[in-house]
Amino acid sequence: MGPASSLTAYHMLNRGRLIADETVVITGASGGVGTGAVQLARIIGAHVVAITSGDKADLIRDLGAHAVVDRNSPDLAAAIREASKDRPIDLVADVVAGDQLHTLFEVLRPGGRIVTAGSIAGPVVPFDVRTLYLKHLDFVGSTMGTEDEFAKLVEFINDGRFKPVVGGVYDLKDLRDAQSDFVAKKFVGNLVVVPQRT
């Protein structure tokens, strides 16, 4: 899942039109797509605010996040604003969806963008569509990536600017353990399942 999730992350940021000096909020920052998005946003030159569980904050900062917000903050919008040091939020790269989606629309600046490539907290979500049109927001979906993005990602890996994060490697026969660990979310990065290790 490492290369695929990293490619998904890169495509998300490109679909969201992220450029240097913008501020991006990345949800699910400790997962495979999230750890890729944090590193790639820094390569682009963006200011990165990452959302994850508090116990993973230091690891996400080490990957390049300027600030980390605990996903369990009682007032997520206020925590994001404080972490961004009141910089306008230009882009949200979301792989979580669920109940927090309305908050992500709320924190975006007028004319901001949200790009989504996942829904681990729930795919069917309510949000006030008036926020979308009154703030002139762009809301786009994203999945996988292009050949050119893959080539650029390989370039970033080869020159040492990007490193896929592996939270565990499992033999195919241990797929049940890999799935249990995936559901428990006690890892950072990708879980890799291989047909046979030598």
NORNORUR-V589095 format. One record per pair of residues at least 6 apart in sequence whose C-alpha atoms are under 6 Angstrom apart, sorted by the first residue. I is the first residue (numbers start at 1). J is the second residue. D is the distance in Angstrom with one decimal. If there is no record, write none. Layout:
# NORNORUR-V589095
I J D
I J D
This chain:
# NORNORUR-V589095
2 190 5.7
5 32 5.5
5 33 4.7
6 33 5.7
6 36 4.9
7 144 5.9
7 145 5.6
8 143 5.7
8 144 4.3
8 145 5.7
9 33 5.1
9 36 5.7
9 37 4.9
11 145 5.0
12 142 5.7
16 115 5.7
20 44 5.6
20 45 4.2
20 46 4.8
21 45 5.9
21 46 4.8
22 46 5.1
23 46 5.7
23 47 4.6
23 48 6.0
23 89 5.2
23 90 5.4
24 48 5.3
24 91 4.7
24 92 5.5
25 49 4.7
25 50 5.7
25 92 4.7
26 50 4.8
26 92 6.0
26 93 4.9
27 51 4.8
27 94 5.1
28 34 5.4
28 52 5.6
29 35 5.4
29 50 5.6
29 51 5.7
29 52 5.5
30 188 4.9
30 189 5.8
31 188 5.8
31 189 4.7
32 189 4.4
32 190 4.5
35 189 5.9
39 64 6.0
48 65 5.0
48 66 5.3
49 67 4.9
49 68 5.7
50 68 4.7
51 68 5.7
51 69 4.8
51 70 5.9
51 71 5.6
52 70 5.4
52 71 5.2
53 70 5.1
53 71 5.4
54 70 4.9
57 68 5.9
67 83 5.7
77 103 6.0
88 109 5.6
89 108 5.0
89 109 5.5
90 112 4.8
91 112 5.9
91 113 4.8
91 114 5.5
92 114 4.6
93 115 5.2
94 116 4.7
95 116 5.7
95 117 5.1
95 118 3.9
95 119 5.6
96 118 5.8
96 119 4.6
96 120 4.9
96 121 5.3
97 119 4.7
97 121 5.7
98 121 4.5
98 122 4.4
98 125 5.6
102 127 5.0
110 135 4.6
111 136 4.9
111 137 4.9
112 137 5.2
113 137 5.6
113 138 4.6
113 139 6.0
114 139 4.9
115 139 5.9
115 140 4.8
115 141 5.6
116 141 5.0
116 142 6.0
117 142 5.1
117 143 5.7
156 162 5.3
157 163 6.0
165 189 4.6
166 189 5.1
166 190 4.7
167 187 5.3
167 188 5.2
167 189 5.1
167 190 5.3
167 191 5.5
168 191 4.9
169 191 6.0
169 192 4.7
169 193 5.8
170 193 4.7
171 193 5.7
171 194 5.2
171 196 5.9
172 193 5.8
172 194 5.6
172 195 4.9
